Amino acid sequence: MKFYLGIKHFFNKTVISKSKRRSLLFSLNIITGLLFLVSCGSAKNATYFNKDANMAFANRSENLNPIIQKNDLLSIIVSSINPDAAKMFNVANDAVAQSSTNAGNTTRVSGYLVGQDGFIRLPILGKVEAVGKTKNLLREEITTLLINRKLLLEPIVDIRYLNYKVSILGEVKNPSVLTIPSEKISILEALGLAGDITIFGRRDNITLIREENGVKRMRIIDLTSNEIFSSPYYYLKSNDIIYVQPNNAKVASSSGLRDWIPVILSAISLTIIAVINLK
């Protein structure tokens, strides 16, 4: 803006005809407007849910029961009216998972690993098939085995995922892999935990990568529309990957276009001054 006002003041003080002055000032206005449009992004695309208002959407959380897959790590806790008899079922016999934090610390979490054959291995019960089942179904089957083999009286089985996680990548403040103890998280909550989308991120073209029936599929999500609340992808599933794409301003900045703007402005000003002096 200071550059524009300086050039305009120079024109007004320079002794040239009014017609030439109007022509040069018109050209300067056009050039300045174009540069302003190129350098600025749309404020509308930097906000969420700006297309509709005052609407209600049904909750789709009833479809969130994940299917157990190979390499899942499960916590299986068994209790009964005889605590001593239940102790042997609460010792993970197979796997230990390791994860690293941003501070460089390493944590070790024990649990039952679902093997490549689709089975987990429980004390006394032996191999129990887990792949392709929900937690509720696996819990019912283990409970039935304990009762039928008369191993425990009135057993209670609780199963939780130890590796329920989602990955947030791209134009967010803190790209990270999030472990979700509650086993339920929406895309908005996940982005919030990652520090939200930066001003350079596209809110209308977010990529969700999800494995469905052994096939990884990509879905495009538009957070500028309220339709996200009725989308089957509003709630994330374990191992989902969210990628926030950069907008044109970030791409231009990365390519070095912004670095050339002062050079372009200087060249334009020198050209205008030279034309004036020649005339």
C-alpha atoms as one frame of an Amber mdcrd trajectory, in Angstrom:
protein
   0.000   0.000   0.000   2.863   2.431   0.829   4.404   1.595  -2.551   1.127
   2.402  -4.302   0.653   5.724  -2.478   4.257   6.717  -3.201   3.917   6.082
  -6.943   0.578   7.907  -7.027   2.086  10.917  -5.244   4.975  10.879  -7.741
   2.514  10.959 -10.636   0.631  13.885  -9.157   3.834  15.920  -8.724   5.313
  15.025 -12.125   4.745  17.483 -14.924   2.893  15.405 -17.508  -0.405  15.859
 -19.277  -3.623  15.003 -17.443  -4.552  12.327 -20.004  -1.210  10.555 -19.634
  -1.413  10.843 -15.872  -4.884   9.294 -15.807  -3.724   6.486 -18.094  -0.689
   5.677 -15.941  -2.688   5.821 -12.709  -5.310   3.510 -14.234  -2.579   1.016
 -15.174  -1.124   1.238 -11.681  -4.549   0.532 -10.120  -5.009  -2.544 -12.313
  -1.536  -3.924 -11.513  -1.944  -3.312  -7.775  -5.359  -4.982  -7.765  -4.060
  -8.055  -9.551  -1.133  -8.405  -7.139  -3.507  -8.050  -4.193  -5.774 -10.794
  -5.509  -2.842 -13.124  -6.116  -1.344 -12.622  -2.664  -4.564 -12.952  -0.681
  -6.657 -16.075  -0.121 -10.389 -16.343   0.318 -11.509 -15.727   3.902 -14.526
 -17.934   3.229 -12.317 -20.940   2.544 -10.519 -20.409   5.864 -13.638 -21.011
   7.979 -15.693 -24.082   8.842 -19.354 -24.748   8.000 -19.977 -21.522   6.073
 -22.424 -22.866   3.516 -25.474 -23.602   5.700 -26.792 -22.655   9.111 -29.446
 -23.642  11.666 -29.678 -27.286  10.648 -29.899 -30.561  12.586 -28.198 -33.844
  11.710 -28.692 -37.401  12.959 -25.947 -38.991  15.050 -24.245 -41.811  13.128
 -22.213 -43.184  16.045 -24.218 -46.427  16.042 -22.071 -47.708  13.156 -18.761
 -47.328  14.954 -18.235 -50.904  16.152 -14.866 -51.701  14.559 -14.020 -55.137
  13.243 -10.986 -56.813  14.791  -8.139 -57.152  12.296  -4.742 -58.797  12.149
  -2.063 -57.102  14.286  -4.648 -55.482  16.560  -3.552 -55.343  20.183  -6.327
 -56.150  22.655  -6.634 -55.735  26.380  -8.697 -58.633  27.742  -9.620 -58.423
  31.430 -11.445 -61.343  33.054 -13.071 -61.157  36.465 -15.374 -63.411  38.456
 -16.659 -64.037  41.977 -13.361 -65.873  42.569 -10.636 -63.255  41.893  -7.760
 -65.701  42.439  -9.077 -68.072  39.774  -9.428 -65.173  37.290  -5.842 -63.947
  37.726  -4.363 -66.418  35.260  -6.513 -65.028  32.440  -5.249 -61.478  32.961
  -1.631 -62.124  32.042  -0.864 -61.187  28.453   1.085 -64.161  27.125   2.130
 -62.980  23.740   2.939 -59.422  22.719   4.376 -56.174  23.909   3.757 -52.969
  21.951   6.183 -50.064  21.965   5.423 -46.438  21.170   7.469 -43.244  21.292
   6.340 -39.816  22.462   7.438 -36.395  21.250   9.704 -36.116  24.283  11.606
 -39.201  23.179  10.191 -41.487  25.861   9.308 -45.081  25.034   6.296 -46.802
  26.561   5.610 -50.524  26.597   2.043 -51.801  26.578   1.259 -55.468  27.021
  -1.794 -57.083  25.490  -3.030 -59.909  23.320  -1.827 -59.577  19.756  -4.073
 -60.812  16.948  -1.732 -62.968  14.881  -1.474 -63.334  11.127  -3.623 -66.451
  11.414  -6.411 -64.357  12.941  -6.231 -65.940  16.414  -5.322 -64.761  19.898
  -3.872 -67.148  22.469  -5.401 -67.122  25.930  -4.189 -69.041  28.995  -5.890
 -72.440  29.327  -8.429 -71.597  26.587  -5.726 -71.691  23.914  -6.337 -70.291
  20.443  -9.478 -68.196  19.984 -10.365 -66.752  16.590 -10.699 -62.951  16.702
 -10.367 -61.548  13.155 -13.609 -60.413  11.569 -15.470 -60.124  14.872 -16.562
 -57.139  16.937 -15.463 -56.757  20.541 -18.960 -57.667  21.730 -19.012 -60.917
  19.777 -15.523 -61.935  20.939 -16.466 -61.103  24.530 -19.547 -63.314  24.330
 -17.547 -66.216  22.860 -14.828 -66.038  25.545 -17.475 -65.825  28.274 -19.240
 -68.892  26.851 -15.957 -70.862  26.720 -15.189 -70.062  30.356 -18.637 -71.169
  31.470 -18.857 -74.323  29.322 -15.420 -75.534  30.489 -16.361 -74.672  34.086
 -13.238 -72.603  34.537 -14.910 -69.636  36.234 -18.202 -68.862  37.950 -20.122
 -65.913  36.524 -17.187 -64.573  34.506 -17.116 -60.983  33.262 -14.959 -60.257
  30.213 -13.954 -56.747  29.183 -12.139 -56.113  25.868 -10.549 -52.856  24.749
  -8.262 -51.822  21.899  -4.738 -50.828  22.884  -3.790 -49.655  19.395  -6.853
 -47.551  18.510  -5.125 -44.664  16.775  -5.533 -42.133  13.972  -2.855 -40.186
  12.087  -3.137 -36.459  11.303  -0.751 -35.187   8.620  -0.256 -32.138   6.412
  -1.186 -28.529   7.183  -1.985 -28.826  10.887  -0.147 -27.219  13.774   1.046
 -30.507  15.288   1.048 -33.481  12.866   0.885 -36.578  15.028  -0.411 -40.076
  15.631  -3.190 -39.943  18.227  -3.996 -42.854  20.530  -7.700 -42.807  21.427
  -8.496 -44.491  24.774 -12.261 -43.918  24.385 -12.268 -45.668  20.971 -14.470
 -42.897  19.591 -13.359 -39.622  18.013 -14.723 -37.296  15.347 -12.639 -35.678
  12.638 -13.138 -32.286  14.321 -11.877 -33.600  17.670  -8.856 -35.185  15.976
  -7.973 -31.941  14.196  -8.374 -30.094  17.486  -5.936 -32.452  19.220  -3.494
 -31.832  16.364  -3.663 -28.071  16.965  -6.239 -27.318  14.224  -5.660 -26.639
  10.530  -3.217 -23.828   9.815  -4.200 -20.798   7.751  -2.426 -22.475   4.821
  -4.556 -25.649   4.957  -7.483 -26.409   2.661 -10.650 -26.993   4.662 -12.677
 -27.905   1.583 -10.440 -30.741   0.355  -9.265 -32.956   3.215  -8.211 -36.498
   2.349  -9.302 -39.420   4.538  -7.523 -42.744   3.975  -9.367 -45.727   5.444
  -8.923 -49.457   5.061 -12.178 -51.201   4.197 -12.323 -54.954   3.613  -8.572
 -55.126   3.150  -8.507 -52.274   0.610  -7.266 -48.750   1.368  -9.698 -46.160
   0.039  -9.429 -42.380  -0.196 -12.319 -40.044   0.532 -12.482 -36.254   0.159
 -14.072 -34.332   3.042 -15.329 -30.739   2.861 -15.313 -29.039   6.267 -16.755
 -25.822   4.853 -20.116 -27.585   4.495 -22.456 -28.731   7.257 -22.933 -32.002
   5.373 -19.911 -33.351   7.244 -22.175 -33.964  10.280 -24.266 -36.502   8.350
 -21.264 -38.085   6.633 -20.244 -41.681   7.469 -16.713 -40.292   7.803 -17.504
 -37.789  10.543 -16.412 -40.319  13.155 -12.997 -41.840  12.548 -12.043 -45.485
  12.814  -8.858 -47.076  14.039  -5.876 -46.586  11.694  -7.596 -43.809   9.732
  -5.215 -41.271   8.165  -6.204 -37.616   7.728  -4.169 -35.484   5.308  -4.789
 -31.733   5.132  -3.689 -30.392   1.756  -1.939 -27.006   1.455  -3.745 -24.149
  -0.255  -2.501 -22.151  -3.232  -0.899 -19.528  -1.003   1.287 -22.131   0.676
   2.201 -23.734  -2.647   3.140 -20.336  -4.087   5.208 -19.562  -1.004   7.018
 -22.883  -1.228   7.776 -22.365  -4.912   9.416 -19.000  -4.212   6.799 -16.874
  -5.977   6.482 -14.556  -3.000  10.214 -13.878  -3.108   9.818 -12.470  -6.620
   7.012 -10.037  -5.763   9.369  -7.216  -4.579  11.457  -7.693  -7.728   8.340
  -7.502  -9.931   7.126  -4.356  -8.164  10.543  -2.711  -8.523  10.652  -3.547
 -12.236   7.167  -2.097 -12.742   8.061   1.125 -10.926  11.296   1.563 -12.907
   9.431   0.967 -16.163   6.798   3.575 -15.314   9.437   6.159 -14.331  11.384
   5.474 -17.539   8.233   5.945 -19.648   7.477   9.205 -17.916  11.011  10.530
 -18.464  10.974   9.555 -22.126   7.683  11.355 -22.671
